[in-house]
């Protein structure tokens, strides 16, 4: 067995370190830490193969696991193992994929648990580092594993019958089974009494859905039945996904993004989600704008809770399932159909609640539960420079970057006027730094507020000419006409275009955008006669 170095915290009343040292085996404790911050610092040096968190495990979250890998002196990560007296806490940690046992586990069993965790983590790192075909894999913060990586074969234990007790877990079921088996193997005599006393003191995190505040009564679907009134006899599945009667179709994540200056990102995202829902696709709208979230307002929802923050909190504490995402979302009745919405932050200063690791889990769960996911993203793509803290600082733009990374289709929305078009072109250059060359077909440029008054005669031709010359090889997804009257009517009534102006040209253009397959290239005409405003742009180049 290879040498395994362990850094651990100390748990009052239990001396697990002395037992490991008496074994004089391959597992060696190289550092006793007084706090989790010190443990993280030790792990990021690359000297420890395993970090053992003994007691005080309430801070073990996806954010903690993500911080172990952030910016250390070594690219090698450390596996995480925990000791907890509380059965409910062991179950929560199992949901995060963390191997966990009771504190008075026999030293031999604890040593094998640590060795197997280190071996399993190294195997996962090798698989993740190996180049493979491009896919839809999403990063998971659970002990550095990738969601699409199958767990390797388990290390053969030293004693027969202990394979379940000591096998490091790659998911909630395995980890919970492992915790139960380890408890039975090492502490059958005292574990039951302690679990009974500690279960009631387990963490009572706020993982349930927030109670809606002053909501528009005609917008919230409060039905407890499984069959919404507008869907006839079609049964709604318990898991929020497509029905069993419709042909299987892969889920699609559409991120609506655009530069600063109010180009209409939220307007496009909300109405696009409504059109997808009207087409029969089970749709979830997620507001990821950390600067000015307003998707709920566009839908007439006066909710004072932030569904996306609630979902991230649930994911950070113990992982999240599609059902968990559904509990955090509001069900809005819109244009005769039901649209589920994860509302955005109620205040801009709450952005630290959206951590990247938790967001990745929420988006992965949403993809597993819905046919269409529409993300209303913020404008900024800057990767915040992390400050020097014991634990890495959150990033304000992590929500937008996570949404773009998870998207199958990115709609880059900009306006076609002489101010908005240069902003869009410059922002596309910045977007190109975050989108691989092979994935540029995912990005479709959507030019909003197209009108002759701002772009000259034949505005689509004018805009197309500028994009051909300066915009690079981006796909044009469509042009959305300027229809201020329809938009004002919708905003004033808390409605969407399908309700306020169902026959408007803008609504029809958004409906066509909803039906456009990802990657479909719209042929762009040659540069035509340019209007005065766009000619000015050409002269400045």
C-alpha positions as CSV (number, residue, x, y, z in Angstrom):
1,X,0.0,0.0,0.0
2,X,1.4,3.4,-0.9
3,X,2.1,6.1,1.7
4,X,-0.8,8.3,2.5
5,X,-0.3,11.7,4.2
6,X,-3.2,13.1,6.2
7,X,-4.0,16.5,7.6
8,X,-6.7,16.5,10.1
9,X,-8.6,18.7,12.6
10,X,-9.0,17.7,16.2
11,X,-12.3,16.5,17.8
12,X,-12.7,16.9,21.5
13,X,-13.4,13.7,23.3
14,X,-12.0,11.5,20.5
15,X,-8.3,10.8,19.8
16,X,-8.3,9.3,16.3
17,X,-4.7,10.6,15.7
18,X,-3.0,8.5,18.3
19,X,-4.7,5.3,17.0
20,X,-3.4,6.0,13.5
21,X,0.1,6.8,14.7
22,X,0.2,3.5,16.8
23,X,-0.4,1.5,13.6
24,X,2.9,2.7,12.1
25,X,1.4,1.9,8.7
26,X,1.3,3.7,5.4
27,X,-1.2,6.3,6.7
28,X,0.7,9.1,8.4
29,X,-0.8,12.2,10.1
30,X,1.5,15.1,9.0
31,X,-0.5,18.0,10.4
32,X,-3.0,18.6,13.2
33,X,-5.0,21.8,12.4
34,X,-7.0,24.0,14.7
35,X,-9.5,25.2,12.2
36,X,-10.9,24.5,8.7
37,X,-9.1,27.6,7.4
38,X,-5.8,26.1,8.5
39,X,-6.8,22.7,7.0
40,X,-7.6,24.3,3.6
41,X,-4.2,26.1,3.6
42,X,-2.5,22.8,4.3
43,X,-4.4,21.0,1.6
44,X,-3.6,23.7,-1.0
45,X,0.1,23.2,-0.5
46,X,-0.2,19.8,-2.1
47,X,1.5,18.0,0.8
48,X,-1.6,16.1,2.0
49,X,-3.3,13.3,0.2
50,X,-6.3,13.4,2.4
51,X,-7.9,16.0,4.7
52,X,-9.8,14.5,7.6
53,X,-12.5,16.8,9.1
54,X,-13.3,15.6,12.6
55,X,-16.4,17.2,14.0
56,X,-17.8,20.7,13.2
57,X,-18.7,19.4,9.8
58,X,-21.4,22.0,9.2
59,X,-19.0,24.0,7.1
60,X,-18.4,21.1,4.7
61,X,-20.2,22.3,1.7
62,X,-19.7,22.4,-2.1
63,X,-18.1,25.8,-1.6
64,X,-15.6,24.2,0.9
65,X,-14.8,21.4,-1.6
66,X,-14.3,23.9,-4.4
67,X,-12.0,26.0,-2.2
68,X,-9.6,23.0,-1.8
69,X,-8.8,23.1,-5.5
70,X,-8.7,26.9,-6.0
71,X,-5.3,28.4,-6.6
72,X,-3.1,26.1,-4.5
73,X,0.7,25.7,-5.0
74,X,0.1,22.3,-6.5
75,X,-2.4,21.1,-9.1
76,X,-2.8,17.9,-7.0
77,X,-6.0,17.9,-4.9
78,X,-6.7,16.2,-1.6
79,X,-9.5,13.8,-0.9
80,X,-11.9,14.8,1.9
81,X,-13.0,12.4,4.6
82,X,-15.2,13.3,7.6
83,X,-16.0,12.0,11.1
84,X,-19.3,12.9,12.6
85,X,-21.4,11.8,15.6
86,X,-24.7,12.8,14.1
87,X,-26.5,10.4,11.8
88,X,-28.3,13.1,9.9
89,X,-25.1,15.0,9.3
90,X,-23.5,11.8,8.0
91,X,-26.4,11.4,5.6
92,X,-25.9,15.0,4.4
93,X,-22.2,14.6,3.8
94,X,-23.0,11.4,2.0
95,X,-25.1,13.4,-0.4
96,X,-22.1,15.5,-1.2
97,X,-20.1,12.4,-2.0
98,X,-17.8,12.7,1.1
99,X,-16.8,9.4,2.8
100,X,-17.9,9.7,6.4
101,X,-17.7,7.6,9.5
102,X,-18.3,7.8,13.3
103,X,-15.5,9.2,15.4
104,X,-14.7,6.1,17.4
105,X,-14.1,3.9,14.3
106,X,-11.3,1.4,14.9
107,X,-7.9,2.8,13.8
108,X,-7.4,-0.1,11.3
109,X,-10.8,0.7,9.6
110,X,-10.1,4.4,9.6
111,X,-6.7,3.9,8.0
112,X,-8.2,1.8,5.2
113,X,-11.0,4.4,4.7
114,X,-8.4,7.1,4.3
115,X,-6.2,5.0,2.0
116,X,-9.1,4.1,-0.2
117,X,-10.3,7.7,-0.4
118,X,-6.8,8.8,-1.5
119,X,-6.7,6.1,-4.1
120,X,-10.1,6.8,-5.4
121,X,-9.4,10.5,-5.7
122,X,-6.2,9.9,-7.6
123,X,-8.0,7.7,-10.1
124,X,-10.6,10.4,-10.6
125,X,-8.0,13.0,-11.2
126,X,-6.3,10.8,-13.8
127,X,-9.5,10.2,-15.6
128,X,-10.4,13.9,-15.6
129,X,-7.0,14.9,-16.8
130,X,-7.0,12.4,-19.8
131,X,-8.1,14.1,-23.0
132,X,-11.3,12.8,-24.4
133,X,-14.0,13.6,-26.9
134,X,-15.7,16.9,-26.4
135,X,-18.9,16.5,-24.5
136,X,-21.5,18.0,-22.3
137,X,-19.7,17.2,-19.1
138,X,-20.3,19.6,-16.2
139,X,-17.9,20.2,-13.5
140,X,-18.8,18.9,-10.0
141,X,-17.2,20.1,-6.8
142,X,-17.7,16.8,-5.1
143,X,-14.2,15.7,-4.2
144,X,-12.9,16.9,-7.6
145,X,-14.9,14.3,-9.5
146,X,-16.6,14.9,-12.8
147,X,-20.3,14.2,-13.1
148,X,-19.8,12.1,-16.2
149,X,-16.9,10.0,-14.8
150,X,-17.9,6.5,-13.7
151,X,-16.4,5.5,-10.4
152,X,-13.4,3.3,-10.7
153,X,-13.4,-0.3,-9.3
154,X,-13.2,-0.4,-5.5
155,X,-9.9,-1.2,-3.7
156,X,-10.0,-4.7,-2.3
157,X,-10.2,-4.4,1.5
158,X,-8.0,-6.1,3.9
159,X,-10.8,-8.0,5.5
160,X,-13.6,-9.8,3.6
161,X,-17.0,-8.3,3.8
162,X,-15.8,-4.8,4.4
163,X,-15.9,-3.6,0.8
164,X,-19.0,-1.6,1.4
165,X,-17.7,-0.2,4.6
166,X,-14.5,1.2,3.2
167,X,-15.3,2.0,-0.5
168,X,-15.0,5.7,-1.2
169,X,-18.3,7.0,-2.5
170,X,-19.0,8.8,-5.8
171,X,-22.6,9.6,-5.0
172,X,-25.2,10.0,-2.3
173,X,-26.4,6.4,-2.3
174,X,-22.9,4.9,-2.1
175,X,-21.8,7.4,0.6
176,X,-24.8,6.8,2.8
177,X,-24.4,3.0,2.5
178,X,-20.7,3.4,3.2
179,X,-21.3,5.5,6.3
180,X,-23.9,3.0,7.6
181,X,-21.5,0.0,7.0
182,X,-18.5,1.7,8.6
183,X,-20.6,2.6,11.6
184,X,-21.8,-1.0,11.9
185,X,-18.3,-2.4,11.5
186,X,-16.5,-0.1,13.9
187,X,-18.9,1.2,16.5
188,X,-21.9,-1.1,16.8
189,X,-21.7,-1.0,20.6
190,X,-22.0,2.8,21.0
191,X,-23.1,4.3,17.7
192,X,-26.8,3.6,18.2
193,X,-27.0,5.6,21.5
194,X,-25.1,8.5,20.1
195,X,-27.1,8.6,16.9
196,X,-30.3,8.6,18.8
197,X,-29.2,11.6,20.9
198,X,-27.6,13.5,18.1
199,X,-30.2,13.1,15.4
200,X,-32.5,15.7,16.9
201,X,-29.6,18.2,17.0
202,X,-28.8,17.8,13.4
203,X,-28.7,20.7,11.0
204,X,-32.0,22.2,10.2
205,X,-31.0,24.1,7.1
206,X,-33.5,26.2,5.2
207,X,-33.8,23.9,2.2
208,X,-37.5,24.2,1.5
209,X,-39.0,26.6,-0.9
210,X,-39.5,30.1,0.2
211,X,-43.0,31.1,1.0
212,X,-44.2,33.5,-1.7
213,X,-44.8,37.0,-0.6
214,X,-47.1,39.4,-2.3
215,X,-47.6,37.5,-5.5
216,X,-49.9,38.3,-8.3
217,X,-52.8,35.8,-7.8
218,X,-53.3,35.2,-11.5
219,X,-49.6,34.3,-12.0
220,X,-49.0,31.6,-9.4
221,X,-50.2,28.1,-10.0
222,X,-51.0,26.8,-6.5
223,X,-52.6,23.6,-7.7
224,X,-51.6,20.5,-5.7
225,X,-52.7,18.2,-8.5
226,X,-50.3,16.5,-10.9
227,X,-52.3,17.5,-14.0
228,X,-52.3,21.3,-14.7
229,X,-55.7,22.5,-16.0
230,X,-54.3,23.7,-19.3
231,X,-52.6,20.4,-20.3
232,X,-55.8,18.3,-20.6
233,X,-55.5,14.6,-19.9
234,X,-51.7,14.6,-20.2
235,X,-50.2,13.4,-16.8
236,X,-47.4,15.5,-15.5
237,X,-44.5,13.3,-14.3
238,X,-43.4,13.5,-10.7
239,X,-39.9,14.5,-11.8
240,X,-40.1,17.8,-13.7
241,X,-39.2,16.5,-17.1
242,X,-40.9,15.5,-20.4
243,X,-43.9,13.3,-20.3
244,X,-43.6,9.6,-20.9
245,X,-45.8,9.8,-23.9
246,X,-43.7,12.2,-25.9
247,X,-40.6,11.1,-27.8
248,X,-37.4,11.4,-25.9
249,X,-35.5,14.6,-26.7
250,X,-32.3,15.8,-25.2
251,X,-32.6,18.7,-22.8
252,X,-31.4,22.1,-24.1
253,X,-29.9,24.9,-22.1
254,X,-30.2,28.4,-23.7
255,X,-28.2,31.3,-22.2
256,X,-29.4,34.7,-23.1
257,X,-26.5,37.2,-22.8
258,X,-25.6,40.6,-24.1
259,X,-23.4,43.6,-23.4
260,X,-24.2,46.5,-21.0
261,X,-26.7,49.1,-21.9
262,X,-30.1,47.3,-21.6
263,X,-30.1,45.6,-25.0
264,X,-33.2,43.5,-24.0
265,X,-31.7,40.4,-22.5
266,X,-34.5,39.8,-20.0
267,X,-37.2,40.6,-22.5
268,X,-35.8,38.0,-24.9
269,X,-35.2,35.4,-22.2
270,X,-38.7,35.7,-20.7
271,X,-40.6,35.7,-23.9
272,X,-38.4,32.9,-25.4
273,X,-39.1,30.7,-22.3
274,X,-42.8,31.4,-22.7
275,X,-42.8,30.4,-26.4
276,X,-40.9,27.2,-25.6
277,X,-43.5,26.4,-22.9
278,X,-46.3,27.1,-25.4
279,X,-44.7,24.6,-27.8
280,X,-45.2,21.8,-25.3
281,X,-41.7,21.7,-23.9
282,X,-41.4,21.6,-20.1
283,X,-39.5,24.8,-19.5
284,X,-37.6,26.4,-16.6
285,X,-36.5,30.0,-16.6
286,X,-33.5,30.9,-14.4
287,X,-32.5,34.5,-13.6
288,X,-28.7,34.6,-13.2
289,X,-28.3,38.3,-13.4
290,X,-26.4,39.4,-10.3
291,X,-26.6,43.1,-11.2
292,X,-30.3,43.8,-12.0
293,X,-32.4,40.7,-11.8
294,X,-35.9,41.4,-13.3
295,X,-37.3,38.2,-14.9
296,X,-39.9,37.9,-12.1
297,X,-41.1,41.5,-12.7
298,X,-41.5,40.9,-16.4
299,X,-43.8,38.0,-15.6
300,X,-45.8,40.0,-13.1
301,X,-44.4,38.1,-10.0
302,X,-44.0,40.3,-7.0
303,X,-42.1,37.6,-5.1
304,X,-39.7,38.9,-2.4
305,X,-37.8,35.6,-2.3
306,X,-34.8,34.7,-4.5
307,X,-35.4,31.2,-5.9
308,X,-31.9,30.9,-7.3
309,X,-30.3,31.7,-4.0
310,X,-32.5,29.2,-2.2
311,X,-31.6,26.5,-4.8
312,X,-27.9,27.3,-4.4
313,X,-28.1,27.1,-0.6
314,X,-29.7,23.7,-0.9
315,X,-27.0,22.5,-3.3
316,X,-24.2,23.9,-1.2
317,X,-25.3,22.0,1.9
318,X,-26.0,18.6,0.5
319,X,-26.5,18.5,-3.2
320,X,-29.7,19.1,-5.1
321,X,-32.0,17.0,-7.3
322,X,-34.5,18.1,-10.0
323,X,-37.2,17.8,-7.3
324,X,-35.2,20.2,-5.2
325,X,-34.9,22.7,-8.0
326,X,-38.6,22.4,-8.5
327,X,-39.3,23.2,-4.9
328,X,-37.3,26.4,-5.2
329,X,-39.0,27.5,-8.4
330,X,-42.3,29.3,-8.8
331,X,-45.0,27.9,-11.1
332,X,-46.4,30.8,-13.1
333,X,-49.5,30.6,-15.3
334,X,-48.6,32.5,-18.4
335,X,-50.5,32.7,-21.7
336,X,-52.5,29.5,-20.9
337,X,-49.5,27.4,-20.0
338,X,-47.3,26.8,-17.0
339,X,-43.8,28.1,-16.7
340,X,-41.5,27.4,-13.8
341,X,-39.2,30.2,-12.7
342,X,-36.2,30.4,-10.4
343,X,-36.5,34.1,-9.6
344,X,-33.3,36.2,-9.3
345,X,-31.7,38.0,-6.4
346,X,-33.9,40.6,-4.7
347,X,-30.9,42.9,-4.1
348,X,-27.7,43.2,-6.0
349,X,-25.6,43.0,-2.8
350,X,-26.7,39.4,-2.3
351,X,-24.5,38.1,-5.2
352,X,-22.1,36.3,-2.8
353,X,-24.9,33.8,-2.2
354,X,-24.4,32.4,-5.8
355,X,-21.2,30.3,-5.5
356,X,-19.9,28.6,-8.7
357,X,-19.8,25.1,-7.3
358,X,-23.4,25.3,-6.1
359,X,-24.6,26.9,-9.4
360,X,-23.0,24.1,-11.4
361,X,-25.0,21.6,-9.3
362,X,-28.2,23.5,-9.8
363,X,-27.8,23.8,-13.5
364,X,-26.9,20.1,-13.8
365,X,-30.0,19.2,-11.8
366,X,-32.2,21.5,-14.0
367,X,-30.8,19.8,-17.1
368,X,-31.8,16.4,-15.7
369,X,-35.4,17.6,-15.0
370,X,-36.5,19.9,-17.7
371,X,-36.7,19.8,-21.5
372,X,-35.7,23.5,-21.9
373,X,-33.8,25.7,-19.5
374,X,-33.5,29.4,-20.4
375,X,-30.9,31.4,-18.5
376,X,-31.2,35.2,-18.2
377,X,-27.5,36.1,-17.7
378,X,-25.8,39.3,-16.7
379,X,-23.7,41.4,-19.0
380,X,-20.2,41.2,-17.4
381,X,-17.8,38.5,-18.3
382,X,-14.9,39.7,-16.2
383,X,-13.3,37.0,-14.1
384,X,-13.1,38.7,-10.7
385,X,-9.6,38.7,-9.2
386,X,-9.9,36.8,-5.9
387,X,-8.7,38.6,-2.8
388,X,-6.3,37.1,-0.3
389,X,-8.6,35.3,2.2
390,X,-8.2,32.1,4.1
391,X,-11.0,30.8,1.9
392,X,-11.2,31.9,-1.7
393,X,-13.6,34.9,-2.2
394,X,-16.8,34.5,-4.3
395,X,-16.9,35.9,-7.8
396,X,-19.7,38.2,-8.8
397,X,-19.7,37.1,-12.4
398,X,-19.5,33.4,-11.6
399,X,-23.3,33.1,-12.3
400,X,-23.0,34.4,-15.8
401,X,-19.8,32.4,-16.5
402,X,-21.5,29.2,-15.1
403,X,-24.5,29.8,-17.3
404,X,-22.4,30.2,-20.5
405,X,-20.4,27.1,-19.6
406,X,-23.5,25.0,-19.2
407,X,-25.3,26.3,-22.3
408,X,-26.0,24.4,-25.5
409,X,-27.0,27.6,-27.2
410,X,-26.0,31.2,-26.4
411,X,-28.0,34.1,-27.7
412,X,-25.9,37.2,-27.8
413,X,-28.4,40.1,-27.7
414,X,-27.5,43.6,-28.8
415,X,-29.2,46.6,-30.3
416,X,-28.7,47.7,-33.9
417,X,-28.2,51.4,-33.3
418,X,-24.8,53.2,-33.6
419,X,-24.2,52.9,-29.9
420,X,-25.4,49.4,-29.2
421,X,-23.9,47.7,-32.3
422,X,-20.2,48.6,-31.4
423,X,-20.9,47.5,-27.8
424,X,-22.1,44.2,-29.2
425,X,-19.1,43.7,-31.5
426,X,-16.6,44.5,-28.7
427,X,-18.4,42.2,-26.3
428,X,-18.4,39.4,-28.9
429,X,-14.6,39.6,-28.9
430,X,-14.7,39.2,-25.1
431,X,-17.2,36.3,-25.4
432,X,-14.8,34.6,-27.8
433,X,-12.3,34.3,-24.9
434,X,-14.8,32.2,-23.0
435,X,-16.1,30.1,-26.0
436,X,-13.9,27.5,-27.7
437,X,-13.5,27.9,-31.4
438,X,-15.2,24.6,-32.0
439,X,-18.2,25.7,-30.0
440,X,-18.8,29.0,-31.8
441,X,-21.7,27.4,-33.6
442,X,-23.5,27.5,-30.2
443,X,-23.5,31.3,-30.3
444,X,-26.2,33.2,-32.2
445,X,-26.2,36.9,-32.5
446,X,-29.6,38.4,-32.0
447,X,-30.0,42.0,-33.0
448,X,-32.8,43.7,-31.0
449,X,-34.7,46.9,-31.4
450,X,-34.1,47.0,-35.2
451,X,-35.7,50.1,-36.8
452,X,-35.0,52.4,-39.7
453,X,-34.8,55.5,-37.5
454,X,-31.6,54.3,-35.8
455,X,-30.0,52.2,-38.6
456,X,-31.1,53.8,-41.8
457,X,-33.1,52.4,-44.7
458,X,-33.2,48.6,-44.9
459,X,-31.8,48.3,-41.3
460,X,-31.2,44.5,-41.4
461,X,-28.9,45.0,-44.4
462,X,-27.1,47.8,-42.7
463,X,-26.5,45.8,-39.6
464,X,-25.6,42.7,-41.5
465,X,-22.9,44.7,-43.4
466,X,-21.3,45.9,-40.2
467,X,-21.4,42.5,-38.6
468,X,-19.8,40.9,-41.8
469,X,-17.0,43.4,-41.7
470,X,-16.3,43.7,-37.9
471,X,-18.2,41.0,-36.2
472,X,-16.2,38.0,-37.2
473,X,-17.6,34.5,-38.0
474,X,-20.6,34.6,-35.6
475,X,-23.9,33.1,-36.5
476,X,-26.8,35.5,-36.8
477,X,-29.9,34.0,-35.1
478,X,-32.3,36.7,-36.0
479,X,-33.5,40.3,-35.9
480,X,-36.1,41.5,-33.5
481,X,-38.1,44.6,-34.6
482,X,-38.6,47.6,-32.4
483,X,-42.2,47.6,-31.0
484,X,-42.3,50.0,-28.1
485,X,-46.1,49.9,-27.9
486,X,-46.3,46.2,-27.4
487,X,-43.5,46.2,-24.9
488,X,-45.1,49.0,-22.9
489,X,-48.4,47.3,-22.9
490,X,-46.8,44.1,-21.6
491,X,-44.8,45.8,-18.9
492,X,-47.7,47.9,-17.6
493,X,-49.9,44.8,-17.3
494,X,-47.2,42.4,-16.0
495,X,-47.7,40.3,-19.1
496,X,-45.6,38.7,-21.8
497,X,-45.9,39.4,-25.5
498,X,-48.0,36.3,-26.1
499,X,-50.6,37.8,-23.8
500,X,-50.3,41.6,-24.4
501,X,-49.6,41.6,-28.2
502,X,-50.0,38.0,-29.5
503,X,-50.0,39.2,-33.2
504,X,-47.2,41.7,-33.0
505,X,-44.2,41.4,-35.3
506,X,-41.9,41.3,-32.2
507,X,-43.8,38.3,-30.7
508,X,-43.6,36.4,-34.0
509,X,-39.9,37.1,-34.3
510,X,-39.3,35.7,-30.8
511,X,-41.4,32.7,-31.6
512,X,-39.2,32.1,-34.7
513,X,-36.2,32.4,-32.5
514,X,-37.6,29.8,-30.1
515,X,-38.0,27.4,-33.1
516,X,-34.5,28.0,-34.5
517,X,-32.3,24.9,-34.0
518,X,-29.0,25.6,-32.2
519,X,-26.2,26.1,-34.7
520,X,-28.5,26.9,-37.7
521,X,-26.7,29.5,-39.8
522,X,-28.8,32.3,-41.3
523,X,-27.3,33.4,-44.6
524,X,-26.1,37.0,-44.4
525,X,-26.3,39.2,-47.5
526,X,-23.4,41.3,-48.8
527,X,-22.8,44.7,-47.5
528,X,-25.5,47.1,-48.8
529,X,-25.8,50.9,-48.8
530,X,-25.1,52.0,-45.3
531,X,-27.0,54.6,-43.3
532,X,-25.3,57.7,-41.8
533,X,-24.9,56.2,-38.3
534,X,-23.4,53.0,-39.5
535,X,-21.2,54.7,-42.0
536,X,-19.8,56.7,-39.0
537,X,-18.9,53.4,-37.4
538,X,-17.0,52.3,-40.5
539,X,-15.1,55.5,-40.7
540,X,-13.9,55.2,-37.2
541,X,-12.4,51.8,-37.8
